[in-house]
Every structure is written in C-alpha cells, then in structure tokens.
Amino acid sequence: MIDVHLGPDDLARIRFARSPLAETVASVQVLGDPSRQEAFRPWLASVTPLLGGLRLELLGALVGGPHFSADFLTPAPEVAGAEFEAELERVRATPAAEVRASIDELRGDGPVPERLAGLYDGPERELGRLAEELAAYWRVAVRPVWPRLRALADADLGYRAQAVTTGGLAKLLADLHPGIERGGPGMRILTPAWDGEHLLRGCGLVLVPCVFAWPRLVMRFDEPRPSMFAYPPRGFATVWDRAPRTRGEPLGELIGHSRARLLAHLDLPLSTTQLAAEVGLTPAAVSQHLSVLRRTSLVTSRRDGRAVLYQRTSLATELLRQTG
C-alpha cells in the first residue's frame, strides 16, 4: 500500500491527457504477459504475425517483464492531446544520466544486460536506434488501432471532466481504478508490491487513460516533473469489438439510412472527418446530418482542441437496440 500525499499545488495541477507513447510501451508489456493476453486476443491475432520482421532488441530489453519498463520511455504528456511523434522526440532527447538511472533501476543488483550495454555506455549514440525501434513498432502494432484507442480515451476524459465538475476529487477517484481510494491528504494505492508513502511536493499529477494498461494501474513518480498514473479507461471491454454494428434498418426508414449509420458508429466520440472516413460520406454531408441529430437530442458534441467530437446519446442507443 502506498499513501500518495497531495499538497494544494498538486491538487491544482491534476490534469488528464492521452498518450500514444504510453499505449505503445504498455502494449509491449502485454506481449510478455500471458496472464493478460486473453483480453487482448483480437489485437494479438492481428499483430503477432507482423512482428517477426521487426528488430526490437533495445525496446524488448527495456520492457522486459509484465510489470516494469524503463521510466524514461513514458514521460508524462506535456499536453492533453499528445502526438506520438512529439512524445518520441522527448525519448530521443532523454539526458544520459536519466537513461542510466532507469537501466540501473531495471537491473537491480545484477549486471547491465548485454543488450543494453551500448545504450548504457553511450545513450547519446543509441537513443536514435531506440527511437527507430519504437517508431517501427508503433506503425505495425498500435497506429492501426489508435483511432479506436483514442476514441475510448476521449470518452473516458469526458466522463472524468464531468465527475470533477460535479463532485470534485472524491468523485473523480471513486471509480478511477479499483486500486485507488481516497485517503488522508491524497490517495491510497492498494498494491502488494510496495508499502510506504510518497509526497508529490507540488509537482502535479497527470492521469492518462491507457487501454493496454488493463487491468493494472501504472505509476510513475517523476519529481521535479509531474508524476503520471496510467489507468484502464471506462468501456475497455468494447475496444476490440469489430463485429458489424447494428444496421438499424427500421430506424433508417424513420430518420434516413445515412443518419442511422452515423448513429451506429458513434458508440465512441468521433470527429466529422473520422465519421466521414468510416461511413464513406463527405465531411460536409456528415456535418449536415450531425446538425440534425444534435437538434433532436440523438447526439452530443464537445470540443477537443480544434476538433469537435460527437457521440450518440442514451436515447439513440436505445433506438438502435430496439430497431436493430
């Protein structure tokens, strides 16, 4: 059990972000953890045949087990909507002392693993090769499913924002993760692996929804920079659902088949451009349909940076269920 103490400055600096890099590193851990692989079976079936052609010597050694990875691989996102390329550049620019400290923590009392000797002795030289491995793995294993992961993260972030607005920190922590509970001046992490306490010292905390973290809570304490907790987002069970969505034929007769198709795709938040690509309509046509659906309380919308994300309402979900 870990008691995490949050001072006034930390409470003011709690924020949420999504991180394609955190998803990428966590997915490598899934590859080496049979106890979690059943939940990721559809993803594993599609990606495993493609991994044989990749060289992942450094990445595999830095993410060597189901529970630990080198801390410098997952810096806390600096912005809410971090992009993979920007996060990768931060890894490439990691100071040598930080790289060595992470490897020292991984190896414990043992020698530096042979595969990591070059990185340990010359981080400036080898970080470029590590970045190339990460980029190649991302392209094959995570980028194809990133739109779905991102949509699930966006749905979770919308829910968390509402929780903070209506109930503050207590409501936020109530169902963030089974291993977190409100306690004392902060939160209590229920884990058998550690026992103690941690003071954030005003550096803040970034909470990151991460599908590939399931079912764990991944913690990174990183003072003087913000610490990071990666947790499984709500709706995890739906993320690999690639079954054809209900076509809503009777509903299409009522509101139009294009609008019924849009509703069927809006189980998770999507932008106009994303919807247009999924249903084969022009963005202008999708925008027009969404305006009608929003006026009739069948979809909601919220802004995420420069994009507007749409999601169907519970009323629309029930209409699809009744007419599917």
N, C-alpha and C positions, 0 to 999 in steps of 0.2 A: 504494500500500500504506500502511495506517495501523496503527501499533502502538498499541494501547489498553492503558494501564497500569492495573492494578487493585491498589490497596492493600488491606491487611487489612480496613479498614472497608468498602471497595467489595465485597469478596468476601462479607462478612457481610450486605450489603444487596442482593445479587442476588435478584430475585423475578420471578415471572411474573404476567401479568394479561391479560385480554382487553379489547378496546376497540372498541365500535361506532363511535365517532367516527373512530378510525384507519381502520377499514374504509371508512367513508363517504368520507373525504378521498382514500384510495388509489383508490377506485372512480372518482372524478372524473379521476384521472390516467390510468386505463385508457381512458376516453372519448377522451383526446387522444393515445393511443399505439398506432398501428396495429400495431406490432411485437408487441404482446401480445394483441391483440383476438381472435385465433383461439381461444385458450384460454378466453376468456370469452364465446364466441359465444352459448350458450343464454341467458345473462343479458342480453347486449346485445340480442338479438332481442326479449326481453320488455319491456325497459325503454326502449329508444330511442324507440318511438312515444309514450311518456308524458312525455318530457322537453320536448317542444315548448311546452307550456303553462306551463313554469316560467321565472321570471326569476332568472338566476344570474349577474348581471353581476359582483358582487364575488367570489363563490366562484370563478367561471371565471378571473378575473384573478389570484387568489391561488394558484390551482393551474394555472398557465399552461403547463406542459410535462410531459412524461412522467417527468421525473426530480426536479423540485423543487416544493415547495409552501411556503407561509409557515409558519415553525416554530410560531407561536402557535396554529395550527389544531389541532395534535396534541400537547397536553401529555401527559406520561407519566401513565397512570392512577394514581389515588391508592389504589384498592382493586382486589382481584383481579377482582371481578365488576362492573366499572363499568357504569352505565346511561347510555344516550345523553343523556337529559335533564340529568343531573348534569354530564356532560362538556360539554354545550352551555353550561351556565351558567358554567363556567370560561372558555370562549371569550368569552362576553359580558362577563365581568369582567376581561379582559386589560388590564393597565396600558397607558396611551397610549404610553409610551416603548418598550415591548416590541412593540407593533403597528408603530410607525415603524421600529424596528430590523429587523424581519422584512421589511418592504417595501423598506428600503434594501438588504438582502441580495439580494432578488429582482431589483431593478433594476440592480444593479451600478453601472456608471459612467453609465448612462443616466438620463433624467428619470423622475420618478414617472409611471407610466402614467395616462392620463386617467381611466380607470375607477376608479382607486384614489386619486385626488386628494382626494376628500371624506373617505375613511377615513383618509388620511394627515394631513390638516389637522384633522379632528375625530373621532378614534377613539371618544370617549365617545358621540357622536351616531350614528355609523354602525355600531357593533358590533351594535346591535339589529337593523338591517336584514340584516347578515351572518348573524346567528343565525337569522333568519326564513328566509333562503335555505337555510341548512344543514338546518333542520328540514323544509322543504318537499321538498328533495331526498332526505333520509333516508326520508321517508314513502313516496315513489314508488319509489326505486331500491334501497334497502338493507333497509328494515324487512321487506318481504315475504320476503326470503331470509335474514334474520338468524337465525331458528331453526336453519337448516342451517349457517350460518357459525359460530354459537355452538357447536353440537354438535361440529363439526370441531375448533374451538379447544379444547373441553373434552377431547376425545380426545387431542389433542397435549399438553395440560397434564398429563394423567395419565401419559403416556409420559415426559415430561421429569422429573416428580417422581420416578418410579422410577429414571431414569438418574442423577439426583443422589444418590439414596439408595444405589445400588449401586456407583457409580463416581466420584462427585464431579464437579468442574468439568471434568475431562478428558473424561469420558464425555458430559457434557452438551453440550460443544462439538463432539464428534466428528462429529455429523451434524445440528447445528442449521441450518447453511446452508453450501453449497459455498464461499462467500466468507469463511468464518471458519475459522481454525485456531489451535490453542493455540500461544502463542509468548511466551517470556520471562516477565515478571511479569504476564501477562494474556492478551491475544488479538491476533491479527494479522488485519486486514481486507484481503482481496485485492481491490483496486479500482484501475482505471487512472485514475480521475478525481482522486484525491488521493494525496499522498505526504508522510508525516510521522508524527507521533506525538501521542497525546492522553492526558493524565493526568486521571483522573476525580476525584481529590482527595477521596475519601471520600464522595462524594455518592450513590453507588449506581447500579444499572442495572436497568431494567425491561425484560424480554423479552416481546414481545407477538406471539402468532401472528396473522397477518393474511393472509387469502386473497387480497385484492386487491393485496397487495404482490408477488405472484408475477411473475417468478422472482427478484426483487431482495431485497436486504437494505436496509431503510430505517433510517438512523441519525439520531438527534437528540441532540446533546450540549447539555446544558441546565443546567450548573452555575450557581448552587449547588443547584438541584433535581436529582432523579435524571435521568440520561440514559435514552434509550429506543432499543431496536433492535426493529423490526418485521420478522418473517420469515415466509415461507410455511409453514403447518403441514403435518405429515405427512398424506398422503391427499388432497392437493389435487385429484388427478385425479378423485376421486369426488364432488366437491362439487356439480357441476351434473347429476349422474346422476338424471334424473327418469323413467327408464324404469321400468315396473312391476316391483316386486320379485318374485322367485320366490314362487309361491303355496305351495310345499311341500305339495302335496295328500297324497302318501303319508305324510309326516311328520305331517300333521294327523290322519290316521287313527290314528296311534300315540299322539300326545300331546294331541290335541284341536286343532281348527282355530283357535280363538282364540289358543292359545299358539303355534301355528306362525306365525300372522300377527304376533304380537308379536315373535317372533324375527326375522322378515323385516324388521321396521322398526328393529331395534336394531343396525344396522351402525355407527351412531354413538351416543354417550351421550345418553339422553333421560330426562326425569323421568316419573313416573307421570302427571302432568297432561298433559304433551306427548304421551305414548303414547295416553292416552285420547282426545285430540282427533284423533289420526291414524287410529286404528282404529275409532272410533265406539263404544267401551265406556265404562262408568262408571269413574271413578278407583278405586272400591272393587273392582270386578271385576278391573281391571288389576293392582291391588296383590296380590290373591289369586293370580292367575296367576303374577306375578313371584316370589312367595314359593316356589312350587313349582319354577319354573325355576331359581331360585338354589340351592335344596337339591339339585337334580340336576345342578349344575355346568354349566348351559346359559347362564346369565347371571352377570355380576359386578355389584357395586354399589360405589359410593363416594360419600361426602358432599361436596357443593359448597355451602358456606354452609348455608342452611336446606333445600336440596333434596338429594335422593338421585338420582344418575344411574345408569342401568342400561345395560349393553352386553352383547351376546352374546359368548360365548367362541369360541375357535377350533373347539372340538368342535361347537358349534351351527352355526357357519358351514359346516363340512364336512357336517353332516347336511342342511342346506338345499341344499347343492350336489348331494349325492348323490340327493336326493329331489325336486329341482325339475323 
